[in-house]
Amino acid sequence: MPESTADSLSVIGALSDPTRRAVYEFVRHAPGAVSRDQVAGEMQMARQTAAYHLDRLADEGLVDVEFTRLSGRSGPGAGRPAKTYRRSDREYAVSVPARRYLLAARVLLEAVRAGGVALTELRAAARRLGEGIGAEGLDPALRSTGYEPVEEDGETRFRNCPFHALVDEDRSVTCQLNLALVEGMVEASGDERRPRLQPEDGYCCVRLRTD
């Protein structure tokens, strides 16, 4: 669920530092948790500088902290677990004055559940919207919509769900909304990849395959 306006403004302040923003982008795009040493090596900065920015991001809720044995060993002699960081699922949004677009989305989901709006109509509307977005090309459309596509195991998976805040409200309807939107993008772009529903932890429920 999106945080309060005060929390969101604090996050914006934290990301106003260009170095910290670059550190966050590195963590955000990493396939898994990263260590202070990895960030320091990638960003060409001192380890203590990397630790400072990572811990500031953690304080703001932008990254989650884990403790991992980087050696892969366990038991006596394996050494202490290292502090690692991965992107948080917390959401931040700022609108001044306040606007409640998520509330509108929840109202729409409730209308679908109550039968006031047919799921077929919602899917059709999402698909039409996807067709308009997909005219720019599938990959640019996916990135601009916030899906964060990555190529893994011969598939295009999405590391982010633009409707993540609605999943707990109604996962089934939210997944159908995602699928229809991506179907529209694919149709408009003429891309040979085809969307399918296949939920998996850490990814959006939709993925693309060529078969």
C-alpha positions in Angstrom: 0.0 0.0 0.0 1.3 3.5 -0.8 2.8 5.4 2.1 1.7 8.7 3.5 2.5 11.9 1.7 5.0 12.8 4.4 6.8 9.4 4.0 6.8 9.8 0.2 8.3 13.3 0.4 11.0 12.0 2.7 11.8 9.3 0.1 12.0 11.9 -2.6 14.4 13.8 -0.5 16.6 10.7 0.0 16.7 10.1 -3.8 17.5 13.7 -4.6 21.2 12.8 -4.0 22.4 11.6 -7.4 24.9 9.0 -5.9 22.2 7.5 -3.7 19.8 7.4 -6.6 22.4 5.5 -8.7 22.9 3.1 -5.8 19.2 2.5 -5.6 18.9 1.9 -9.3 21.7 -0.7 -9.1 19.8 -2.5 -6.3 16.5 -2.1 -8.1 17.7 -3.8 -11.3 19.8 -6.5 -9.6 18.3 -10.0 -10.0 18.8 -10.7 -6.2 20.1 -9.3 -3.0 23.4 -7.4 -3.3 26.2 -6.8 -0.7 28.0 -3.6 0.2 31.1 -4.8 -1.6 29.2 -5.5 -4.8 27.7 -2.0 -4.7 31.1 -0.4 -3.9 32.7 -2.3 -6.8 30.0 -1.4 -9.3 29.8 2.2 -8.3 33.5 2.6 -7.8 33.2 4.0 -4.3 34.5 3.2 -0.9 32.8 0.4 0.9 31.8 2.7 3.8 30.2 5.1 1.3 28.2 2.3 -0.2 27.1 1.2 3.3 26.0 4.7 4.2 23.8 5.1 1.1 22.4 1.6 1.4 21.5 2.0 5.0 19.9 5.4 4.2 17.8 3.7 1.6 16.9 1.0 4.1 15.9 3.6 6.6 13.5 5.1 4.1 12.0 1.7 3.2 13.3 1.7 -0.4 15.4 -1.5 0.1 15.0 -4.5 2.4 17.9 -5.8 4.5 18.8 -9.5 4.6 21.7 -11.4 6.1 23.2 -13.9 3.7 26.2 -16.3 3.7 27.8 -15.2 0.5 30.2 -18.1 0.6 27.2 -20.5 0.2 28.5 -22.6 3.1 26.8 -23.2 6.4 27.9 -24.5 9.8 31.1 -23.9 11.8 33.7 -22.1 9.8 31.3 -20.6 7.3 31.7 -17.1 8.6 29.2 -14.6 9.7 26.3 -13.8 7.3 26.8 -10.6 5.3 24.4 -7.7 5.3 22.7 -7.6 1.9 20.0 -5.5 0.3 17.2 -6.0 -2.2 14.5 -3.7 -3.6 11.5 -3.3 -1.3 7.9 -3.9 -2.4 6.7 -0.8 -0.6 5.1 1.9 -2.8 5.4 5.7 -2.6 3.4 8.2 -4.5 3.2 12.0 -4.1 0.4 14.3 -5.4 0.0 17.8 -4.2 -2.8 18.4 -3.4 -3.6 14.7 -2.5 -5.2 12.6 -5.1 -6.5 9.0 -4.4 -6.2 7.2 -7.7 -5.7 3.9 -5.9 -9.0 4.4 -4.1 -10.7 4.8 -7.6 -9.1 1.5 -8.7 -10.4 -0.2 -5.5 -13.9 1.1 -6.3 -13.6 -0.4 -9.8 -12.6 -3.8 -8.4 -15.5 -3.7 -5.9 -17.9 -2.9 -8.8 -16.5 -6.0 -10.7 -16.9 -8.2 -7.6 -20.5 -6.9 -7.1 -21.4 -7.6 -10.7 -21.9 -3.9 -11.6 -19.1 -4.1 -14.1 -18.6 -7.3 -16.1 -15.1 -8.7 -16.1 -15.3 -9.1 -19.9 -15.9 -5.4 -20.2 -12.9 -4.6 -17.9 -10.7 -6.9 -19.9 -11.9 -5.3 -23.2 -11.1 -1.8 -21.9 -7.7 -2.9 -20.6 -6.9 -4.5 -24.0 -7.9 -1.3 -25.9 -5.7 0.7 -23.6 -2.8 -1.7 -24.2 -3.3 -1.4 -27.9 -2.8 2.4 -27.6 0.3 2.0 -25.5 1.8 -0.8 -27.6 1.9 1.2 -30.8 5.3 2.5 -29.7 6.7 -1.1 -29.7 6.3 -3.8 -27.1 9.5 -3.4 -25.0 9.2 0.4 -24.7 5.6 0.0 -23.8 6.3 -2.5 -21.1 9.1 -0.3 -19.6 7.0 2.9 -19.7 4.1 1.1 -18.0 6.4 -0.2 -15.2 6.6 -3.9 -15.9 10.4 -4.0 -15.8 10.8 -6.8 -18.4 13.8 -9.1 -18.1 14.9 -12.1 -20.2 15.2 -15.3 -18.2 15.1 -19.0 -19.3 13.9 -18.2 -22.8 11.0 -16.1 -21.5 10.3 -12.4 -20.9 9.3 -12.0 -17.3 8.2 -8.8 -15.5 10.0 -7.9 -12.3 7.3 -5.4 -11.3 3.5 -5.5 -11.4 2.0 -2.0 -12.0 -1.1 -3.0 -10.1 0.7 -4.6 -7.2 -1.2 -2.6 -4.6 -4.5 -4.2 -5.9 -3.3 -7.8 -5.7 -4.5 -8.2 -2.1 -7.8 -6.7 -3.0 -8.6 -9.3 -5.7 -5.7 -11.3 -7.2 -7.8 -12.9 -9.9 -9.2 -9.7 -11.4 -5.9 -8.0 -11.1 -4.2 -10.8 -13.0 -6.8 -10.6 -15.7 -6.3 -6.9 -16.0 -2.6 -7.4 -16.4 -3.1 -10.1 -19.0 -5.5 -8.1 -21.1 -3.3 -5.0 -21.0 -0.3 -6.9 -22.2 -2.4 -8.7 -24.8 -3.3 -5.3 -26.2 0.3 -4.2 -26.3 1.4 -7.4 -28.1 -1.4 -7.0 -30.6 -0.6 -3.4 -31.5 3.2 -4.0 -31.6 3.0 -7.1 -33.8 5.5 -8.8 -31.6 5.8 -12.6 -31.9 5.9 -13.2 -28.2 2.6 -14.3 -26.6 1.4 -13.5 -23.1 0.4 -16.2 -20.6 -0.6 -16.2 -17.0 1.9 -17.9 -14.8 2.2 -16.4 -11.3 5.5 -16.7 -9.5 6.8 -15.0 -6.3 8.9 -12.0 -7.2 7.4 -11.5 -10.6 4.2 -10.2 -12.2 1.7 -12.9 -13.0 2.1 -12.4 -16.8 5.1 -13.5 -18.9 5.9 -13.7 -22.6 7.0 -16.7 -24.7 7.6 -17.2 -28.3 5.9 -20.7 -28.4 
